Amino acid sequence: MQRVLLLFFLLFSIFVGAQQQLSDGADVSVLTIGPGTSLNDAFGHSAFRIKDEEKGFDLVFNYGVYDFEAPNFILKFAQGKLNYLIGLNRFDDFYNVYTEQNRTIKQQTLNLSKAEKQKLFDALIENYKPENRRYLYDFFFDNCATKIKDVANITCNNTIQFNIPEDYEEATFRTLIQDNLNKNSWGSLGIDLALGAVIDQTATPEQHMFLPKNTHSFFKNATKGTEKTPLIKSSSTLYAAKPVPTSSNFITSPLFIFSLIGILIIYITYKDYKQQKRTKTLDIAIFTITGLAGVVILLLWFATDHEATHNNYNLLWANPLNLIILFQIFKTKMSKWLNKYLKFLVILLCLMVFHWITGVQVFAIGLIPLLTAVFARYLFLIYHLRRL
């Protein structure tokens, strides 16, 4: 009850604008949370811990908290216009949540002067005020981890030098994401479908810090000031995740599911070739699905504020024009001019392979069997039209 009251009075003081003065023995730390089991938790989390035993509080400030009370939450989330929050918790509560999820918690105590600690704490309190709590989130450049870097650097008057860790390797944004995922998973597939070529550019060393684990690595080697004072005073692991058997069901994976669909498309196409006919239902399904997928990709590119969805060359296989062409696919006898459009689709698929090989954009491996089958189907339709 005393702790609840303490938190209440601290929050009240925040709301009325009063400052909380830290004692000489206060510690400011960065907490790095390991990945969880869901896609949303796969990249970990970061937070500031302010511990002042003399004043009797132990608090955690963490950015990137969902604002579920925001009007039109789902629509704004999809549009990239959703404001996120800075959260405030008692450390015990924060610790219990993540230990119950069996997620590693690492702590790095910052080597700050009393004035710097106070400056950082004041900044967090200022951020937590109702009029300041909300901010426009960006997964790569303004998330829970980048906020830690930015607030710490401002506290030290922008004198922090983030030295490159020993295990550092150059990588694109997409590689940094996918290294934290099973590439043959639906989450990985969704990311590769939704995010465009803009994330296939090589990230600078500091840009690697959009991932909490990389922020931890860079903070470990960082220095501050002209004296090159180590930024970290001490490091510890507050909780180590217990080993849990990992199980991935290949039967439900994208590669397996799309392989089955691809085999079915090839089988039907082979039968059509042998019987000199066309299975209209299959073509309707292919053109409808690829067309709708293209519309979604276009909307993510042009109708949202998500910069990571720009320049998405998945449009080379997911062509919105396929929905317009459906009126021809429904016909028993298609027009001859459709042959040119089908050749255009084949060229686009070849361009997709070229983009992949040259590194312009990396595509989902789960799509390989499906798109191979679609490619074969387009070639069959070209052959079929020539016979008419």
N, C-alpha and C positions, 0 to 999 in steps of 0.2 A: 504493500500500500504506500509506503514511504517513497518507493521508487516511482510509482505511478504519479504521486503528488508532485515529486520533483520534476518529472517530465512535463506535467501540466503547467507548473509555474514557469518552467523554462520556455515552453511554447507561448505562454501568456506574455512573458517579457519580450519575446520575439515580436509578437503581434503589436505591442505598444512601443516597440522600437528601442527598448532598453538594451544596453550592451552587457554581455557577460564577461567579466574579467577573469582570465585564466590565472592559476597560481604558478609559482616558479616550477613546481614539479609536474605540470601537465605534459602529457605526451600526445603528439599528433602522428597518426600512422595511416598507411595505405593498406587496405584489405583487398586481397585478390581471391575471388571465389572461383573454384574449378568448374568445369562443364557439368551440366546436368543431363538428364536422359531425353528431354524433349528438344525439338529444333530451336525453340525460343531460348533454351538454356545452354545450347551447345557451345557457345563462345565464352561462357563465364561471365563474371561481373566484377566491378570495382567499386570501392567506397572509401570514404575518409572515416577514421575513428578518432574521436576526441575524448581522451581519458584524463580526468582530473580528480584524483582521490581526495584531495583536500577540499574541493568544492562539492564532492559527493556525486559526480555524474560520470557516465561512460556512454557516449552517444555515437551513433553512426549516421553520417549523411551520405546518401547515394543518389546519383542522377539516373535518369532513364526510367522513371517509374511511370506506368500507364496511368492516364487520367480517365478512368472509366466513367466518370460523371460528365465528361465532355459531350455536348450535343452532337448527334450524328457521328458517333464514335467510329463505326465501321467504315462509313463513307469517307470521313476525314483521314482515317488510317490508310485506306486504299489510295486516296489522292495525294498522300504525303504531306498533308496539312494538319496533322494531329500534333497538338502540343503535349509534351511530356512534362514530368514533374521532378523536382528534387525531393527525396523522401528523408524522413527523420525517424530513427528507431533507437530504443535502448539497445546497447550492445548484446545483452543477454538474449533478448528476443531475436535479434538479427542472427546471432550465433546458433540459436536453437533451430531456426528455420532451415538453415543450410546444413547443419549436421543431421537433421532429420531426413534431408534429401541426400545424405551421404556425399556431400560435395566438399572438397578440400578448401580450407581457409588458410591463406598465408598472410603474414603481417610484416610490413616493413615500417619501422619507426623512423620518422624523418628527423634529420639532424638540423633542427631549426633553432634560432635564437628565440628568446621569450617574445620579442616584438614580432618576429615572423609567425610564431604560433598564433599570437593574438590576431594578427592581420588575416591569417587564413581562416581562423574561427569566425571573425567578424564578417568575412566575405561569405562564408557558408550561411550564417544567420541572415545576412542581407538577402542572399539568394532564396532563403526559405520563407521570406515574408510573402503573404498572399499575393501581392501585386507583382512579385518577381519569380514565383515558383515555376511558372510555366515557360517552356522554351521549345522552339521548333527542333525536333530531334532529327539527326542524320546518322545513319548507321555507320558511315565511314569517318565522318569529320566532326560530329558533335554528339557523341554517345557517352555512356557511363565511364569509359576508360579515357577518352580524350578530354573529358571535363577534369578528371584527376590531374592529367598532365598540365592542362591550361591553368587551373587554379593554383597548383603548386608553383608553376613558373611565374605567375603574376605575383604570388607571395614573395618570391625571391627576386623581384624586380627584373624578371626575364633574364636572369644570369645563369640559369641551369644549362649545363652542357650535357646533352644526352649522347654519351659515347656508345659506339656500336658494340653489342655483345659479341662474345667469341663465337657463339653458334649461329650468328646472323647469316642468312642467305637471301639474296635478292629474290623477289617474287612479285607476281601480279596480285592485285586485290582478289581476283577470283581464286588463285591458288591459295592465298592465305585463308580464305573462307573454306574452301573445299578440303584443306588439310585437317580441318576440325570435324569433317563429316565423312560418312560412308558414301563414296561416290556412286554406289549402286543403291541409293535410297531415294524415297520419294521427296524428301526434303532437299536433297542435293539436286534432283531433277528439276524441282520447282524453281530453285535459285538460278540454275543454268537457263531455264526457259524465260524467266522474268527479267533477268539482268542482262544488259547489253554489252557491247564491245568496250564501253568506257571503263569497265572494271578489269579489262585485260591489259591495261597499261601497268608498267612496273611501278610499284609503290616506293616512295622514298623511305629511307630508314625511319624517319619520324612518323611517317604515315602508317608504318607497321603497328603503331601504338593504338590503333583503333580496337585491337584485340587486347583484353585484360592481361593475358599471359605475357604478351609482348611489352606492355606497359611495365609489368613486374620486372622483366629482364632488363629493360632500358633504365629503370630507376635504380636497379642494383649497381650499375656501372656509372651512374650520373654524378656529376660534380656541380658545385654552385659557387658563384662569386669569382673574383679575380684570383683568390687563393686556391681555387680548385678543391674546395672542401667537399668530401664525400657527402652526397645527398642523404644516404641511408646510414643511420646510426647503428641499427641492429635489425636482424631478420629472424623470423621464427615461423614455424608451422603450428597454427593453433589447433587444426584438426586435419588429419590425413584420411582421405576417403578410403573406406575398406574395399578390398578387391571384390568385384561382383562379376560372376560369369556373364560374358556378353554372348548374346544369341541373335543371329541375323537369319531370318527365314528367307532363303533364296527364292522359294516358290512364290512369295508375295512381292518380290523385288521388281523394279521397273524393267530390268534387263530380261528377266524370265517372262513377265507378263507380255512385254512387247515382242519378245521372241516368238511366243505362241501366236500372237496376233499376226506377226510377220509371216510365220509358216502358213497360217490359214490363208493369208492374202496370196502367197506364192502358190499354194495348192489350188485355190479357186482359179487363179490366173492360168495355171497349167491346164486345168480341165477346160477352161474357156478356149484356150489355144487348140487343144486337141479336138474339141467339139465345134470349133469355129462359131462361137457365140460370145455373148457378153453378159455377165452377171450385173445387171443394172443396180441392184441393191448395194453391192460392194462399192461401186463407183460413187453412188450417192453418199454413202457413209464416209468415204475418204474425202470427197470434196467438201462435205459439210463440216467435218471435224477440223480439217486443215484450215478451212475458211474462218470458222469461229475462233480457232486458236490465233489466227492472224489478226482478227479484230481486237481480241484481248491484248495482244502485244502492242498493237497500234495505240490503244487507249492508254496503256501503261507508259508509252513513249511520249504521247502528245497531250494527254488529258490529265496528267498528274504532275506533281512537283518532284517526283523521285528522279534525281539526275542519273542514278545508277541504271535506270531502265532505258536510257537513251541509246541510239545506234544499235538496236537489237537485230542482228542478222538472222535470227530464227525466222524472220519474215521470208527468207529464201525458201523455206519449206512450208511455212504456215502462211499461205497467200490469201489475203482477204478477198481477192478477185474470184477465188474459187466459189464463193457464195453466189456471185453474179452468173457464173458459168453453169450453175446447177440447172438452169432452165434447159440447157442442152443435154445435160447428163440424164435428165428425166425422160428424154425422148428415146424411143426405140431405135430410130435412125437419126444419128447425130449429123450435124452439118460438117461439110468438108473443112471449112475454115478452122474448126476446132483443132485440127491437126497442128496448125502453127502455134496455137496456145499451149498444146501439150509439149511441143518441142521447147517452148519457152520455159515451162516448168522443169523439164529435164536439165536445161542449161542452168537454171537457178540452183538446182540440187548439186550440180557440178561446181558452181561458184561457192556453195556452202562448204564443200570439201576443200576447195582452194583456200577459203578464209580460215578453215580449221588448221590446215597444214602450215600456212604462213603465220599463224598466231594472231590474226586479226581478232578472232573470237573463238573461244573454246566452247563446244557444245556438249550436251549431256550424253554420256556413253549409252544410257538406256535407250536413246532414240535410234541407235545404229541399226538394229534389226528391223525396226518399223519403217524407217526411211529407205532402207535397202529394198524392202518389199514394195513400198510406194513407188520407188524409182522403176522397179520391174513392171509395175502395173501401168505406169505412164507409157513405157515402151510398148507394152502390149496394146494399149489403146491407140497409139500411133499406127501400129501394124494393123489393127482392126479397122481403123478408118480408111487406110489405104485400099483395103479389100472391098469397101463399099462402092 
